[in-house]
Amino acid sequence: MDPLSHLALTRLVVGPGTAPLLAALTPDLPSYRCYPAWVARRGELAAAIQSGTWPEPPAWMLTLHRASHSLLPGVALLAVSVALPRRELRLAALSWLLHILVDLPSHRRDPWGPRPLWPVSDLAFDGIGWADLLAIRVARAVNSRH
């Protein structure tokens, strides 16, 4: 899911506030901040944009992404928010968990697919990507006109 959709959904489900909205974006920061810079540094950004074929990310980047898309940090943050009764911390934990739960059915099992129990398990789900849903809807609309 794209960042704006994560923000909108978090605001709707968890509520407004800086902490929950920042936490809604946090799981994607490693990939959004590191991957484009890494591709550009390798001199492959223009070719990747033109061809739509992107290089495989390095192992360290996938590790960061998998750690940030694991339910375990969100659950740990939620446990801390219960131990230290801080409303902002609890809302941030709920936002983080919401991000991951929404990503599970909306991402493929490719290298970037969320691993909700990582590092305990490498389990991943084959969901339907948002772009795929859009393509299916467009194809149905075009076919219904013929």
N, C-alpha and C positions, 0 to 999 in steps of 0.2 A: 504494500500500500504506500502511496506517496505521502510525503510529510504533511501536506495540507489536509489530506483526508484523516491522517492520524490526529492532527490537532483538532479538527472539527468533531470527530467522534469522541475524543477525550473530553472536550468541552461539553458535549451533549451528555455523556454517560457519567463522567467523574465530576465535572464542574469547572468553573473558571479558576484562574489563579496562575501565578508564575510557576510554582513548583510542579503542579500536575502537567502543565503544558510543556515545560522543559523535559520532564521525565518521559513524556510521550514520544519525544524525538530522540532521546538518549540511546536506545538500542541501535539506531541506524547511524549514529555518528561515526563509528569506526569505518564503516564502508563508504559513507558519503564524503567523509573528510580524507580518507587515506587512498582509496582506490583511484579516483580520477587523477590525483596528484602523482601516484605511482605510475599510472599509464602515461601521463604527460612527460614525466621524467625519463621514461624509456623511449620517448619520441614516437609513441604509437597512438596518440590521442586522435589526430586527424584521420588516420587510416581506420581506427575503430569506429569513429563517428560516421565516416563515409560508408564503410562496409557493414556496420552493425555487428561485426564480429569482434568481441572483446577478449583480451588475453586472460588466461587463468590467473586468478589472484595468487600471491605467494601464501605459503602455509601460515605464516604469522598473522596475516590479515584475516584469513578464515578463522583462525583461533580467536581473534578479537571479536569477530562477527558472531561466532557461535557462543562465546561467553556472554555477549550482550543480548543474544536472543534465547538464552536459556531461562527457564522459569525460576531457576535457583536464585539468581541475584534479586529478582523481584520478590520472591518469598522471603529471602533473608532481610530485605529492606522492610517488608511488611512486619516481620517478627520484631525488628528493632523498633518500628513505629508503635508496636503494641507495648513493648517494654518501656520505651520512652514516649509517653503519650503526647506525641506531636502530630497535630492534624495535617500539617503540610507534608510531613514525611509519609504519613499513611496515604494521602492522596497521590503523592509521587509514586509510591509502591503500587497502588492500584492502577495508575496510568501506565507504568512499565508493564505490568501483567496484562493489561488490556491490549497494549501494542503487540505483545507476543501472541496472545490468543487470537487476535485478528489476523496476524501474519500467517498462522498455521494453515488455515484453509485457502489462503490467497497467494501462496508461493509454491513453486515447484520444488522438487527435491534436488535441484542443481546445487552447485557448491554453496550458493548463498541461501539455500533453503534453511529455515529455522530448525534447530535441534533443541526441542524444549527441555530435554533432560541432560543436556551436555554439561559436564564431561562424564557423567555417570553412564550415559548411553548416547550413541550416535544416531538414534532413531530420528527419521525425518518423514514427512508426509508429502505426498504428491497432491498438492492442491491445484486450484485453477487460478492462474494469475489474473490480475485485474485487466491487463491488456488483452488477455485471451477472452475474457468475458465480453469486453467491448467488441472484439473481432467477431465473436459468435452472434452478438446482437445485430451488428451491421450486416453480417451475412444473411441472417434471418430476414431482416428488413428488405434487403435487396431481393432475396428469393421470393418473398411474399408478393412482390410487385410483378413478378413474371408469371 
